[in-house]
Amino acid sequence: MNRSAATALRVVLGGVLLGTVLVQLVVPGVFSELGSGYDETADLVLPYSVVAIAAVVFLQAALVAVDHLAGLVQRGVIFTGPALRWVDAATGCWALGALLAVLPPAHLLVVVGVGGPGIGMLLLIGLVGGVALVVVLRVLRDLLRSAIDARDELAGVI
Amino acid sequence: MAIVVDLDVLLAQRKMSVGEFAAAVGITPANVAVLKNGRAKAVRFSTLDAICRVLECQPADILRRVPDGADGTAPVRG
């Protein structure tokens, strides 16, 4: 990846991070507007908001890890052991964030017993999206591992 | 490693130090040591060409194969 592409990527990542902060700011208001009017969900607005904001925090952690990896690429030290650990960190944070994100809709549908097809679709999208991206990150980690091994072998050539 | 690199005799004949040899060939003295003590796993043909040019010899003069086990080393699967 050339320098300008890596820089552009990090600028985009910064923009996405700002977007997630906006989401965190907006969530309590939206949840309150959606749930305060009904008896069953009035008490759930606060815990759901906390869980949603926490889910976004994990997503932000994953984005920070990805940005760090982009930095490693810029500095030309991406093919090292520590890079693999940052990929693992990004994967773990994403998985935890996705798990937290599907908990409120799952709880709402299964435990509380309210919510229409919209909530069900939100749950499905969260599950599928979470699992899909964890799989993609895992495959990319294997790619990085192969690249590191190949370069280590080549480094041994005199 | 079954391939042995014999540099000492030719280095002595050309009265060249390891440092001079390394600089002339374009590899590090550390890599010269790796070649000499049989720890090298792979050598570029361009490096072999440079070595033979500097020592004014043929590859057969410096490369020798010793079947694994004969010199006490275990076979390497690679």
gemmi code that builds the backbone of each chain (N, CA, C; Angstrom):
import gemmi

chains = {
    "A": [
        ("MET", (0.866, -1.214, 0.000), (0.000, 0.000, 0.000), (0.877, 1.229, 0.000)),
        ("ASN", (0.705, 2.113, -0.952), (1.586, 3.284, -0.973), (1.168, 4.290, 0.099)),
        ("ARG", (2.053, 5.250, 0.302), (1.883, 6.194, 1.414), (0.568, 6.948, 1.352)),
        ("SER", (0.198, 7.453, 0.168), (-1.007, 8.291, 0.082), (-2.256, 7.451, 0.331)),
        ("ALA", (-2.244, 6.191, -0.117), (-3.404, 5.326, 0.119), (-3.559, 5.051, 1.608)),
        ("ALA", (-2.417, 4.783, 2.278), (-2.478, 4.518, 3.724), (-2.977, 5.751, 4.469)),
        ("THR", (-2.487, 6.940, 4.061), (-2.939, 8.169, 4.720), (-4.424, 8.389, 4.487)),
        ("ALA", (-4.886, 8.188, 3.249), (-6.309, 8.370, 2.939), (-7.144, 7.413, 3.779)),
        ("LEU", (-6.657, 6.162, 3.906), (-7.378, 5.171, 4.705), (-7.515, 5.633, 6.151)),
        ("ARG", (-6.436, 6.177, 6.697), (-6.473, 6.601, 8.101), (-7.390, 7.809, 8.274)),
        ("VAL", (-7.462, 8.686, 7.257), (-8.388, 9.818, 7.319), (-9.824, 9.299, 7.343)),
        ("VAL", (-10.103, 8.320, 6.481), (-11.452, 7.726, 6.446), (-11.768, 7.073, 7.799)),
        ("LEU", (-10.788, 6.356, 8.346), (-10.992, 5.715, 9.653), (-11.320, 6.763, 10.714)),
        ("GLY", (-10.623, 7.894, 10.655), (-10.901, 8.967, 11.601), (-12.327, 9.475, 11.453)),
        ("GLY", (-12.773, 9.593, 10.203), (-14.148, 10.026, 9.950), (-15.158, 9.029, 10.501)),
        ("VAL", (-14.883, 7.728, 10.284), (-15.789, 6.692, 10.795), (-15.840, 6.751, 12.324)),
        ("LEU", (-14.680, 6.958, 12.933), (-14.617, 7.049, 14.398), (-15.475, 8.214, 14.899)),
        ("LEU", (-15.387, 9.350, 14.206), (-16.226, 10.496, 14.563), (-17.705, 10.136, 14.436)),
        ("GLY", (-18.027, 9.406, 13.374), (-19.402, 8.974, 13.168), (-19.902, 8.120, 14.311)),
        ("THR", (-19.035, 7.216, 14.818), (-19.469, 6.358, 15.923), (-19.723, 7.176, 17.187)),
        ("VAL", (-18.933, 8.222, 17.377), (-19.162, 9.093, 18.547), (-20.527, 9.765, 18.427)),
        ("LEU", (-20.857, 10.204, 17.200), (-22.170, 10.815, 16.974), (-23.285, 9.821, 17.300)),
        ("VAL", (-23.100, 8.561, 16.886), (-24.087, 7.524, 17.182), (-24.270, 7.395, 18.688)),
        ("GLN", (-23.143, 7.373, 19.415), (-23.229, 7.237, 20.873), (-24.008, 8.397, 21.490)),
        ("LEU", (-23.822, 9.597, 20.933), (-24.517, 10.762, 21.482), (-26.018, 10.705, 21.191)),
        ("VAL", (-26.361, 10.108, 20.052), (-27.756, 10.138, 19.598), (-28.590, 8.998, 20.181)),
        ("VAL", (-27.933, 7.892, 20.522), (-28.640, 6.676, 20.985), (-29.607, 6.918, 22.154)),
        ("PRO", (-29.176, 7.588, 23.229), (-30.122, 7.753, 24.351), (-31.402, 8.469, 23.926)),
        ("GLY", (-31.244, 9.509, 23.127), (-32.426, 10.258, 22.693), (-33.363, 9.413, 21.855)),
        ("VAL", (-32.797, 8.657, 20.917), (-33.627, 7.831, 20.029), (-34.316, 6.725, 20.818)),
        ("PHE", (-33.550, 6.058, 21.699), (-34.130, 4.976, 22.494), (-35.243, 5.515, 23.386)),
        ("SER", (-35.013, 6.687, 23.945), (-36.014, 7.291, 24.818), (-37.293, 7.579, 24.032)),
        ("GLU", (-37.142, 8.140, 22.851), (-38.304, 8.464, 22.039), (-39.059, 7.196, 21.641)),
        ("LEU", (-38.308, 6.123, 21.372), (-38.929, 4.881, 20.931), (-39.634, 4.157, 22.075)),
        ("GLY", (-39.014, 4.174, 23.272), (-39.487, 3.272, 24.318), (-40.227, 3.909, 25.480)),
        ("SER", (-40.115, 5.233, 25.642), (-40.679, 5.831, 26.855), (-42.191, 5.768, 26.891)),
        ("GLY", (-42.813, 5.717, 25.755), (-44.266, 5.779, 25.737), (-44.956, 4.518, 26.226)),
        ("TYR", (-44.249, 3.401, 26.268), (-44.874, 2.127, 26.619), (-44.411, 1.643, 27.976)),
        ("ASP", (-45.321, 0.986, 28.713), (-44.980, 0.487, 30.041), (-43.846, -0.532, 29.983)),
        ("GLU", (-43.962, -1.453, 29.005), (-43.001, -2.561, 28.993), (-41.582, -2.092, 28.745)),
        ("THR", (-41.470, -1.022, 27.945), (-40.107, -0.644, 27.532), (-39.582, 0.599, 28.208)),
        ("ALA", (-40.413, 1.279, 28.999), (-39.949, 2.522, 29.618), (-38.719, 2.295, 30.483)),
        ("ASP", (-38.710, 1.192, 31.253), (-37.562, 0.932, 32.129), (-36.355, 0.411, 31.365)),
        ("LEU", (-36.580, -0.011, 30.123), (-35.471, -0.615, 29.374), (-34.631, 0.420, 28.644)),
        ("VAL", (-35.154, 1.653, 28.539), (-34.440, 2.665, 27.755), (-33.031, 2.862, 28.283)),
        ("LEU", (-32.878, 3.000, 29.610), (-31.543, 3.257, 30.183), (-30.592, 2.078, 29.984)),
        ("PRO", (-30.941, 0.840, 30.422), (-29.999, -0.266, 30.214), (-29.672, -0.516, 28.731)),
        ("TYR", (-30.702, -0.409, 27.878), (-30.426, -0.621, 26.441), (-29.457, 0.429, 25.920)),
        ("SER", (-29.635, 1.681, 26.362), (-28.741, 2.744, 25.902), (-27.314, 2.463, 26.358)),
        ("VAL", (-27.175, 2.014, 27.615), (-25.833, 1.718, 28.144), (-25.186, 0.615, 27.326)),
        ("VAL", (-25.954, -0.450, 27.052), (-25.403, -1.582, 26.295), (-25.030, -1.139, 24.884)),
        ("ALA", (-25.900, -0.328, 24.264), (-25.628, 0.122, 22.890), (-24.367, 0.980, 22.849)),
        ("ILE", (-24.253, 1.897, 23.820), (-23.061, 2.756, 23.855), (-21.821, 1.903, 24.103)),
        ("ALA", (-21.926, 0.914, 24.994), (-20.787, 0.028, 25.256), (-20.407, -0.750, 23.995)),
        ("ALA", (-21.420, -1.199, 23.240), (-21.136, -1.924, 21.993), (-20.337, -1.040, 21.046)),
        ("VAL", (-20.720, 0.249, 20.958), (-20.008, 1.164, 20.066), (-18.591, 1.404, 20.575)),
        ("VAL", (-18.407, 1.407, 21.909), (-17.046, 1.558, 22.461), (-16.158, 0.436, 21.957)),
        ("PHE", (-16.670, -0.806, 21.973), (-15.874, -1.922, 21.460), (-15.586, -1.752, 19.978)),
        ("LEU", (-16.588, -1.264, 19.239), (-16.372, -1.014, 17.815), (-15.267, 0.034, 17.625)),
        ("GLN", (-15.309, 1.071, 18.473), (-14.283, 2.115, 18.379), (-12.899, 1.537, 18.681)),
        ("ALA", (-12.829, 0.636, 19.682), (-11.563, -0.021, 19.990), (-11.057, -0.801, 18.789)),
        ("ALA", (-11.978, -1.504, 18.102), (-11.587, -2.257, 16.904), (-11.056, -1.303, 15.835)),
        ("LEU", (-11.710, -0.143, 15.666), (-11.266, 0.838, 14.670), (-9.896, 1.388, 15.030)),
        ("VAL", (-9.644, 1.606, 16.313), (-8.326, 2.088, 16.743), (-7.272, 1.045, 16.415)),
        ("ALA", (-7.586, -0.232, 16.642), (-6.638, -1.299, 16.318), (-6.352, -1.321, 14.814)),
        ("VAL", (-7.396, -1.161, 13.999), (-7.212, -1.154, 12.543), (-6.353, 0.037, 12.139)),
        ("ASP", (-6.585, 1.193, 12.775), (-5.785, 2.370, 12.468), (-4.321, 2.129, 12.829)),
        ("HIS", (-4.077, 1.466, 13.974), (-2.709, 1.140, 14.357), (-2.055, 0.246, 13.312)),
        ("LEU", (-2.833, -0.724, 12.808), (-2.307, -1.613, 11.765), (-1.968, -0.824, 10.512)),
        ("ALA", (-2.819, 0.131, 10.147), (-2.523, 0.978, 8.986), (-1.225, 1.749, 9.216)),
        ("GLY", (-1.022, 2.183, 10.468), (0.228, 2.856, 10.813), (1.427, 1.943, 10.642)),
        ("LEU", (1.279, 0.675, 11.037), (2.366, -0.294, 10.862), (2.687, -0.475, 9.387)),
        ("VAL", (1.653, -0.465, 8.547), (1.870, -0.584, 7.101), (2.647, 0.631, 6.602)),
        ("GLN", (2.259, 1.823, 7.071), (2.939, 3.048, 6.652), (4.409, 3.010, 7.020)),
        ("ARG", (4.704, 2.461, 8.192), (6.094, 2.439, 8.646), (6.851, 1.225, 8.107)),
        ("GLY", (6.148, 0.365, 7.369), (6.803, -0.785, 6.759), (7.123, -1.906, 7.724)),
        ("VAL", (6.453, -1.976, 8.875), (6.714, -3.032, 9.858), (5.477, -3.877, 10.110)),
        ("ILE", (4.707, -4.105, 9.046), (3.465, -4.859, 9.213), (3.706, -6.359, 9.294)),
        ("PHE", (4.830, -6.834, 8.714), (5.079, -8.276, 8.668), (5.844, -8.729, 9.901)),
        ("THR", (5.254, -8.507, 11.068), (5.881, -8.867, 12.332), (4.854, -9.512, 13.241)),
        ("GLY", (5.335, -10.199, 14.290), (4.456, -10.838, 15.263), (3.474, -9.891, 15.914)),
        ("PRO", (3.925, -8.715, 16.419), (2.994, -7.770, 17.050), (1.818, -7.403, 16.160)),
        ("ALA", (2.016, -7.336, 14.842), (0.906, -6.991, 13.953), (-0.213, -8.015, 14.089)),
        ("LEU", (0.157, -9.292, 14.227), (-0.848, -10.346, 14.380), (-1.683, -10.116, 15.633)),
        ("ARG", (-1.002, -9.666, 16.711), (-1.737, -9.448, 17.965), (-2.731, -8.306, 17.823)),
        ("TRP", (-2.373, -7.272, 17.029), (-3.310, -6.171, 16.807), (-4.509, -6.658, 15.990)),
        ("VAL", (-4.274, -7.571, 15.046), (-5.399, -8.134, 14.276), (-6.324, -8.905, 15.224)),
        ("ASP", (-5.711, -9.681, 16.138), (-6.510, -10.422, 17.126), (-7.320, -9.465, 17.991)),
        ("ALA", (-6.688, -8.343, 18.396), (-7.386, -7.347, 19.214), (-8.577, -6.783, 18.451)),
        ("ALA", (-8.368, -6.437, 17.176), (-9.458, -5.889, 16.371), (-10.585, -6.916, 16.252)),
        ("THR", (-10.229, -8.173, 16.006), (-11.238, -9.226, 15.860), (-12.023, -9.402, 17.156)),
        ("GLY", (-11.303, -9.475, 18.284), (-11.967, -9.666, 19.567), (-12.889, -8.510, 19.905)),
        ("CYS", (-12.411, -7.278, 19.709), (-13.242, -6.107, 20.003), (-14.476, -6.088, 19.121)),
        ("TRP", (-14.295, -6.408, 17.835), (-15.440, -6.431, 16.945), (-16.458, -7.491, 17.398)),
        ("ALA", (-15.968, -8.698, 17.744), (-16.873, -9.781, 18.159), (-17.650, -9.380, 19.416)),
        ("LEU", (-16.932, -8.808, 20.404), (-17.604, -8.394, 21.637), (-18.612, -7.283, 21.360)),
        ("GLY", (-18.229, -6.337, 20.506), (-19.141, -5.240, 20.169), (-20.385, -5.759, 19.482)),
        ("ALA", (-20.212, -6.687, 18.543), (-21.358, -7.239, 17.836), (-22.252, -8.008, 18.811)),
        ("LEU", (-21.620, -8.760, 19.723), (-22.394, -9.511, 20.722), (-23.238, -8.574, 21.566)),
        ("LEU", (-22.609, -7.477, 22.055), (-23.350, -6.512, 22.857), (-24.469, -5.867, 22.044)),
        ("ALA", (-24.219, -5.638, 20.763), (-25.205, -4.941, 19.935), (-26.444, -5.795, 19.723)),
        ("VAL", (-26.290, -7.129, 19.680), (-27.478, -7.968, 19.446), (-28.193, -8.321, 20.745)),
        ("LEU", (-27.587, -8.018, 21.889), (-28.245, -8.360, 23.149), (-29.561, -7.608, 23.364)),
        ("PRO", (-29.616, -6.275, 23.200), (-30.900, -5.584, 23.395), (-32.021, -6.105, 22.492)),
        ("PRO", (-31.824, -6.211, 21.163), (-32.930, -6.742, 20.359), (-33.302, -8.172, 20.754)),
        ("ALA", (-32.308, -9.008, 21.071), (-32.614, -10.387, 21.479), (-33.428, -10.385, 22.769)),
        ("HIS", (-32.987, -9.576, 23.715), (-33.683, -9.488, 25.011), (-35.103, -8.991, 24.813)),
        ("LEU", (-35.248, -7.979, 23.973), (-36.558, -7.377, 23.736), (-37.529, -8.403, 23.140)),
        ("LEU", (-37.049, -9.176, 22.177), (-37.910, -10.140, 21.508), (-38.208, -11.354, 22.387)),
        ("VAL", (-37.152, -11.897, 23.012), (-37.295, -13.188, 23.687), (-37.788, -13.042, 25.124)),
        ("VAL", (-37.190, -12.105, 25.887), (-37.509, -12.002, 27.321), (-38.730, -11.107, 27.543)),
        ("VAL", (-38.703, -9.937, 26.949), (-39.791, -8.992, 27.170), (-40.991, -9.344, 26.299)),
        ("GLY", (-40.738, -9.881, 25.125), (-41.816, -10.361, 24.273), (-42.491, -9.292, 23.448)),
        ("VAL", (-41.813, -8.168, 23.219), (-42.390, -7.135, 22.352), (-41.430, -6.875, 21.196)),
        ("GLY", (-41.936, -6.125, 20.244), (-41.089, -5.758, 19.110), (-41.500, -6.499, 17.867)),
        ("GLY", (-41.609, -5.766, 16.806), (-42.092, -6.351, 15.571), (-40.979, -6.896, 14.709)),
        ("PRO", (-41.278, -7.128, 13.445), (-40.285, -7.680, 12.519), (-39.049, -6.801, 12.371)),
        ("GLY", (-39.204, -5.482, 12.621), (-38.043, -4.600, 12.535), (-36.973, -4.995, 13.530)),
        ("ILE", (-37.408, -5.310, 14.762), (-36.440, -5.716, 15.781), (-35.796, -7.040, 15.388)),
        ("GLY", (-36.622, -7.948, 14.857), (-36.095, -9.235, 14.425), (-35.063, -9.077, 13.332)),
        ("MET", (-35.348, -8.167, 12.384), (-34.403, -7.960, 11.296), (-33.109, -7.348, 11.833)),
        ("LEU", (-33.250, -6.405, 12.779), (-32.064, -5.791, 13.386), (-31.196, -6.858, 14.042)),
        ("LEU", (-31.840, -7.779, 14.750), (-31.112, -8.868, 15.409), (-30.377, -9.719, 14.378)),
        ("LEU", (-31.093, -10.050, 13.291), (-30.502, -10.904, 12.266), (-29.314, -10.226, 11.598)),
        ("ILE", (-29.501, -8.946, 11.255), (-28.415, -8.200, 10.611), (-27.205, -8.133, 11.536)),
        ("GLY", (-27.462, -7.860, 12.832), (-26.359, -7.786, 13.781), (-25.613, -9.105, 13.883)),
        ("LEU", (-26.337, -10.210, 13.972), (-25.708, -11.532, 14.085), (-24.903, -11.856, 12.836)),
        ("VAL", (-25.567, -11.730, 11.690), (-24.912, -12.093, 10.421), (-23.706, -11.201, 10.177)),
        ("GLY", (-23.898, -9.885, 10.367), (-22.794, -8.951, 10.137), (-21.635, -9.225, 11.068)),
        ("GLY", (-21.949, -9.469, 12.359), (-20.896, -9.740, 13.327), (-20.099, -10.974, 12.954)),
        ("VAL", (-20.790, -12.075, 12.696), (-20.116, -13.329, 12.359), (-19.340, -13.195, 11.054)),
        ("ALA", (-19.957, -12.566, 10.054), (-19.302, -12.431, 8.745), (-17.971, -11.700, 8.880)),
        ("LEU", (-17.983, -10.584, 9.610), (-16.753, -9.807, 9.702), (-15.695, -10.515, 10.543)),
        ("VAL", (-16.111, -11.272, 11.556), (-15.131, -12.045, 12.333), (-14.469, -13.074, 11.423)),
        ("VAL", (-15.263, -13.704, 10.563), (-14.700, -14.694, 9.627), (-13.722, -14.021, 8.673)),
        ("VAL", (-14.109, -12.859, 8.132), (-13.230, -12.134, 7.204), (-11.920, -11.767, 7.899)),
        ("LEU", (-12.014, -11.240, 9.129), (-10.807, -10.861, 9.865), (-9.930, -12.077, 10.125)),
        ("ARG", (-10.535, -13.219, 10.402), (-9.776, -14.438, 10.658), (-9.015, -14.865, 9.402)),
        ("VAL", (-9.674, -14.778, 8.252), (-9.019, -15.149, 6.992), (-7.859, -14.197, 6.720)),
        ("LEU", (-8.079, -12.888, 6.947), (-7.017, -11.909, 6.716), (-5.859, -12.134, 7.676)),
        ("ARG", (-6.151, -12.578, 8.909), (-5.081, -12.885, 9.850), (-4.226, -14.039, 9.315)),
        ("ASP", (-4.895, -15.047, 8.754), (-4.155, -16.178, 8.188), (-3.286, -15.716, 7.026)),
        ("LEU", (-3.817, -14.774, 6.234), (-3.044, -14.223, 5.120), (-1.791, -13.531, 5.635)),
        ("LEU", (-1.948, -12.731, 6.699), (-0.815, -12.015, 7.274), (0.211, -13.009, 7.812)),
        ("ARG", (-0.262, -14.064, 8.468), (0.621, -15.101, 9.006), (1.434, -15.727, 7.874)),
        ("SER", (0.755, -16.065, 6.759), (1.457, -16.661, 5.609), (2.498, -15.703, 5.064)),
        ("ALA", (2.133, -14.430, 4.968), (3.058, -13.436, 4.429), (4.273, -13.297, 5.345)),
        ("ILE", (4.040, -13.277, 6.660), (5.152, -13.184, 7.607), (6.076, -14.383, 7.454)),
        ("ASP", (5.515, -15.590, 7.378), (6.336, -16.796, 7.231), (7.133, -16.762, 5.932)),
        ("ALA", (6.477, -16.346, 4.840), (7.162, -16.285, 3.540), (8.327, -15.291, 3.596)),
        ("ARG", (8.102, -14.143, 4.204), (9.158, -13.134, 4.265), (10.298, -13.581, 5.181)),
        ("ASP", (9.956, -14.281, 6.274), (11.008, -14.788, 7.173), (11.889, -15.791, 6.431)),
        ("GLU", (11.229, -16.642, 5.617), (12.003, -17.628, 4.863), (12.910, -16.938, 3.843)),
        ("LEU", (12.350, -15.901, 3.192), (13.146, -15.174, 2.200), (14.296, -14.413, 2.851)),
        ("ALA", (14.068, -13.956, 4.085), (15.124, -13.228, 4.787), (16.326, -14.110, 5.061)),
        ("GLY", (16.108, -15.436, 5.105), (17.193, -16.370, 5.359), (18.015, -16.686, 4.135)),
        ("VAL", (17.617, -16.130, 2.988), (18.355, -16.383, 1.763), (19.530, -15.412, 1.677)),
        ("ILE", (20.752, -15.974, 1.492), (21.942, -15.126, 1.466), (22.200, -14.652, 0.028)),
    ],
    "B": [
        ("MET", (22.868, -29.365, 7.432), (22.670, -28.997, 6.023), (23.634, -29.806, 5.181)),
        ("ALA", (23.187, -30.431, 4.111), (24.004, -31.340, 3.318), (24.995, -30.597, 2.417)),
        ("ILE", (24.709, -29.348, 2.075), (25.615, -28.594, 1.192), (26.603, -27.834, 2.053)),
        ("VAL", (27.887, -28.108, 1.824), (28.963, -27.457, 2.577), (29.614, -26.405, 1.694)),
        ("VAL", (29.891, -25.214, 2.257), (30.546, -24.134, 1.520), (31.958, -23.987, 2.065)),
        ("ASP", (32.939, -24.315, 1.236), (34.347, -24.254, 1.657), (34.954, -22.941, 1.190)),
        ("LEU", (35.011, -21.966, 2.076), (35.566, -20.662, 1.704), (36.983, -20.458, 2.234)),
        ("ASP", (37.317, -21.141, 3.330), (38.571, -20.833, 4.034), (39.804, -20.995, 3.153)),
        ("VAL", (39.842, -22.103, 2.392), (41.049, -22.376, 1.580), (41.259, -21.263, 0.565)),
        ("LEU", (40.172, -20.933, -0.159), (40.307, -19.913, -1.209), (40.553, -18.525, -0.619)),
        ("LEU", (39.942, -18.234, 0.536), (40.181, -16.943, 1.177), (41.654, -16.819, 1.549)),
        ("ALA", (42.223, -17.914, 2.044), (43.639, -17.908, 2.436), (44.516, -17.756, 1.203)),
        ("GLN", (44.164, -18.475, 0.138), (44.956, -18.379, -1.096), (44.935, -16.971, -1.663)),
        ("ARG", (43.776, -16.308, -1.621), (43.687, -14.939, -2.153), (44.122, -13.919, -1.125)),
        ("LYS", (44.490, -14.374, 0.073), (44.932, -13.504, 1.173), (43.892, -12.418, 1.447)),
        ("MET", (42.650, -12.872, 1.571), (41.549, -11.938, 1.790), (40.943, -12.170, 3.165)),
        ("SER", (40.641, -11.077, 3.862), (39.971, -11.228, 5.155), (38.475, -11.410, 4.929)),
        ("VAL", (37.816, -11.887, 5.967), (36.360, -12.099, 5.869), (35.660, -10.775, 5.576)),
        ("GLY", (36.135, -9.721, 6.224), (35.535, -8.407, 6.011), (35.666, -7.918, 4.582)),
        ("GLU", (36.871, -8.081, 4.021), (37.094, -7.649, 2.637), (36.232, -8.470, 1.686)),
        ("PHE", (36.222, -9.791, 1.958), (35.443, -10.703, 1.123), (33.959, -10.314, 1.147)),
        ("ALA", (33.436, -10.080, 2.357), (32.021, -9.734, 2.494), (31.701, -8.459, 1.726)),
        ("ALA", (32.547, -7.451, 1.885), (32.326, -6.174, 1.203), (32.376, -6.354, -0.314)),
        ("ALA", (33.330, -7.152, -0.791), (33.477, -7.348, -2.233), (32.273, -8.092, -2.817)),
        ("VAL", (31.766, -9.073, -2.059), (30.637, -9.874, -2.547), (29.329, -9.110, -2.393)),
        ("GLY", (29.262, -8.256, -1.361), (28.037, -7.501, -1.129), (27.111, -8.168, -0.127)),
        ("ILE", (27.696, -8.971, 0.777), (26.886, -9.528, 1.864), (27.520, -9.129, 3.191)),
        ("THR", (26.824, -9.349, 4.277), (27.355, -8.964, 5.586), (28.348, -10.018, 6.082)),
        ("PRO", (29.332, -9.606, 6.910), (30.245, -10.595, 7.513), (29.482, -11.663, 8.284)),
        ("ALA", (28.343, -11.281, 8.876), (27.525, -12.259, 9.598), (27.045, -13.359, 8.647)),
        ("ASN", (26.633, -12.972, 7.451), (26.182, -13.955, 6.469), (27.325, -14.818, 5.963)),
        ("VAL", (28.554, -14.237, 5.900), (29.718, -15.049, 5.530), (29.892, -16.149, 6.574)),
        ("ALA", (29.754, -15.774, 7.861), (29.879, -16.773, 8.937), (28.801, -17.838, 8.807)),
        ("VAL", (27.580, -17.422, 8.472), (26.481, -18.369, 8.294), (26.807, -19.355, 7.171)),
        ("LEU", (27.415, -18.832, 6.086), (27.812, -19.709, 4.982), (28.864, -20.707, 5.423)),
        ("LYS", (29.855, -20.206, 6.162), (30.988, -21.047, 6.526), (30.616, -22.143, 7.508)),
        ("ASN", (29.717, -21.859, 8.448), (29.418, -22.886, 9.448), (28.189, -23.711, 9.113)),
        ("GLY", (27.766, -23.683, 7.851), (26.733, -24.604, 7.393), (25.325, -24.300, 7.855)),
        ("ARG", (25.073, -23.061, 8.300), (23.720, -22.740, 8.743), (22.891, -22.090, 7.646)),
        ("ALA", (23.486, -21.850, 6.481), (22.744, -21.201, 5.400), (21.716, -22.172, 4.812)),
        ("LYS", (20.489, -21.687, 4.625), (19.453, -22.530, 4.032), (19.296, -22.280, 2.538)),
        ("ALA", (19.675, -21.104, 2.093), (19.511, -20.792, 0.672), (20.476, -19.696, 0.282)),
        ("VAL", (21.003, -19.784, -0.961), (21.902, -18.761, -1.492), (21.397, -18.358, -2.872)),
        ("ARG", (21.371, -17.043, -3.117), (20.969, -16.582, -4.450), (22.052, -16.933, -5.453)),
        ("PHE", (21.634, -17.190, -6.693), (22.643, -17.415, -7.732), (23.499, -16.170, -7.922)),
        ("SER", (22.878, -14.971, -7.754), (23.632, -13.736, -7.919), (24.735, -13.643, -6.855)),
        ("THR", (24.433, -14.120, -5.647), (25.461, -14.130, -4.599), (26.559, -15.127, -4.946)),
        ("LEU", (26.159, -16.321, -5.408), (27.138, -17.343, -5.797), (28.027, -16.830, -6.925)),
        ("ASP", (27.409, -16.111, -7.879), (28.156, -15.508, -8.979), (29.189, -14.518, -8.440)),
        ("ALA", (28.767, -13.663, -7.494), (29.681, -12.677, -6.916), (30.816, -13.360, -6.158)),
        ("ILE", (30.486, -14.408, -5.398), (31.517, -15.139, -4.640), (32.550, -15.710, -5.603)),
        ("CYS", (32.077, -16.341, -6.685), (33.016, -16.961, -7.627), (33.834, -15.912, -8.376)),
        ("ARG", (33.229, -14.754, -8.629), (33.969, -13.678, -9.290), (35.077, -13.164, -8.378)),
        ("VAL", (34.736, -12.950, -7.101), (35.710, -12.407, -6.147), (36.831, -13.406, -5.878)),
        ("LEU", (36.487, -14.684, -5.749), (37.502, -15.697, -5.430), (38.128, -16.300, -6.682)),
        ("GLU", (37.619, -15.854, -7.858), (38.138, -16.350, -9.141), (38.115, -17.874, -9.172)),
        ("CYS", (36.885, -18.430, -8.962), (36.788, -19.885, -8.920), (35.475, -20.328, -9.537)),
        ("GLN", (35.274, -21.625, -9.580), (34.014, -22.186, -10.046), (33.153, -22.583, -8.847)),
        ("PRO", (31.822, -22.643, -9.023), (30.980, -23.065, -7.900), (31.423, -24.413, -7.322)),
        ("ALA", (31.869, -25.332, -8.189), (32.274, -26.655, -7.705), (33.470, -26.566, -6.769)),
        ("ASP", (34.243, -25.465, -6.888), (35.405, -25.323, -6.015), (35.011, -25.008, -4.582)),
        ("ILE", (33.846, -24.453, -4.399), (33.464, -24.058, -3.038), (32.234, -24.803, -2.532)),
        ("LEU", (31.509, -25.486, -3.392), (30.313, -26.197, -2.946), (30.560, -27.699, -2.942)),
        ("ARG", (30.120, -28.341, -1.879), (30.348, -29.774, -1.716), (29.129, -30.350, -1.058)),
        ("ARG", (28.696, -31.519, -1.502), (27.545, -32.143, -0.868), (27.993, -33.311, -0.006)),
        ("VAL", (27.546, -33.261, 1.226), (27.815, -34.365, 2.159), (26.456, -34.955, 2.547)),
        ("PRO", (26.189, -36.202, 2.175), (24.876, -36.781, 2.482), (24.555, -36.653, 3.971)),
        ("ASP", (23.319, -36.309, 4.305), (22.921, -36.084, 5.700), (23.237, -37.290, 6.561)),
        ("GLY", (23.800, -36.996, 7.742), (24.155, -38.069, 8.658), (25.643, -38.392, 8.605)),
        ("ALA", (26.234, -38.241, 7.397), (27.657, -38.579, 7.272), (28.522, -37.615, 8.066)),
        ("ASP", (28.123, -36.350, 8.160), (28.927, -35.405, 8.941), (28.317, -35.167, 10.305)),
        ("GLY", (27.430, -36.059, 10.708), (26.893, -35.976, 12.065), (25.641, -35.130, 12.185)),
        ("THR", (25.194, -34.536, 11.064), (23.989, -33.703, 11.175), (22.757, -34.549, 10.860)),
        ("ALA", (21.636, -34.174, 11.461), (20.380, -34.893, 11.208), (19.767, -34.418, 9.904)),
        ("PRO", (19.036, -35.274, 9.204), (18.405, -34.832, 7.958), (17.410, -33.709, 8.226)),
        ("VAL", (17.376, -32.727, 7.331), (16.462, -31.591, 7.493), (15.320, -31.738, 6.506)),
        ("ARG", (14.103, -31.776, 6.994), (12.953, -31.834, 6.094), (12.567, -30.419, 5.740)),
        ("GLY", (12.509, -30.119, 4.476), (12.110, -28.750, 4.141), (11.362, -28.719, 2.839)),
    ],
}
model = gemmi.Model(1)
for chain_id, residues in chains.items():
    chain = gemmi.Chain(chain_id)
    for i, (resn, *xyz) in enumerate(residues, 1):
        res = gemmi.Residue()
        res.name, res.seqid = resn, gemmi.SeqId(i, " ")
        for name, pos in zip(("N", "CA", "C"), xyz):
            atom = gemmi.Atom()
            atom.name, atom.element = name, gemmi.Element(name[0])
            atom.pos, atom.b_iso = gemmi.Position(*pos), 0.0
            res.add_atom(atom)
        chain.add_residue(res)
    model.add_chain(chain)
structure = gemmi.Structure()
structure.add_model(model)
structure.setup_entities()
